[in-house]
């Protein structure tokens, strides 16, 4: 489907060069990214995550089930976990960050 290829296009051509963040635990520079809106396995953010993981990036994936249910884009409750599992299969470090990032009182659970 065209939509599936569009996600890959976005991941490979639009978000290809983001600054590298040093990972202090490894003491070497590793590419890391925080992606928001990864509540669905089939969406732009999931496509970007797949592209970055394929390019060697470790990722923190943020999602908020309450929002996904409210907007009704057809997400399943286990979509973030399934996406994370697929990306970990590429030997990438993937951290899931559930929560409402709009809430100033929000404290992520790493």
C-alpha positions in Angstrom: 0.0 0.0 0.0 1.1 3.5 -0.7 0.6 4.5 3.0 3.1 2.0 4.2 5.7 3.2 1.8 5.0 6.8 2.8 6.0 6.0 6.4 9.3 4.6 5.2 9.9 7.6 2.9 9.3 10.0 5.8 11.6 8.0 8.1 14.4 7.8 5.5 14.3 11.1 3.8 12.8 13.7 6.2 14.2 12.6 9.5 17.6 11.3 8.5 19.9 13.8 10.1 19.3 14.6 13.7 22.1 15.4 16.1 23.7 12.5 17.9 23.3 12.4 21.7 26.1 11.0 23.8 25.1 8.1 25.9 27.0 8.5 29.2 26.6 4.9 30.3 28.4 3.6 27.2 30.8 6.6 27.0 30.5 6.7 23.3 28.3 8.7 21.0 25.2 6.7 20.1 22.3 8.1 18.1 19.2 8.4 20.4 15.8 9.9 19.7 12.5 10.5 21.6 9.5 10.0 19.4 6.0 11.1 20.5 2.7 9.8 19.3 3.7 6.2 18.9 0.5 4.7 20.1 -0.2 2.9 16.9 1.9 0.4 15.0 0.6 1.8 11.7 1.2 5.5 11.7 3.8 8.2 10.7 5.5 8.1 14.1 5.8 4.2 13.9 7.2 4.5 10.4 9.8 7.1 11.6 10.7 4.8 14.5 11.2 1.9 12.1 13.4 3.9 9.8 15.5 5.3 12.7 15.9 1.9 14.2 17.0 0.5 10.9 19.6 3.3 10.7 21.0 2.3 14.1 19.2 4.6 16.5 18.1 3.7 20.0 14.7 5.1 20.8 12.3 6.2 23.5 8.8 5.9 22.3 6.1 8.0 23.9 2.4 7.2 23.8 -0.8 7.9 25.7 -3.6 5.4 25.4 -6.2 7.8 26.7 -5.5 10.2 23.8 -5.4 7.3 21.3 -8.8 6.1 22.4 -10.3 9.6 22.3 -9.2 10.4 18.7 -10.1 6.9 17.5 -7.4 6.1 15.0 -7.8 2.4 15.4 -5.0 1.7 17.8 -4.8 -1.5 19.8 -3.8 -1.5 23.5 -0.7 -3.6 22.8 0.5 -1.6 19.7 3.4 0.2 21.5 4.6 -3.1 23.0 4.4 -4.9 19.7 6.2 -2.1 17.9 8.9 -2.0 20.5 9.3 -5.8 20.2 9.8 -5.5 16.4 12.4 -2.8 16.8 14.2 -4.7 19.6 14.5 -7.5 17.1 16.9 -5.2 15.2 19.2 -5.1 18.2 18.1 -1.6 19.2 17.5 -0.3 22.7 13.8 0.7 22.9 12.2 2.4 25.9 8.5 2.8 26.2 7.3 6.0 27.8 3.6 6.0 28.5 2.1 9.2 29.7 0.6 12.6 28.9 3.5 14.8 28.0 1.3 17.9 28.0 0.8 17.5 31.8 3.5 19.6 33.6 3.2 17.2 36.6 3.9 14.1 34.4 6.9 12.1 35.6 8.1 9.5 33.1 8.7 6.0 34.3 11.9 4.8 32.7 
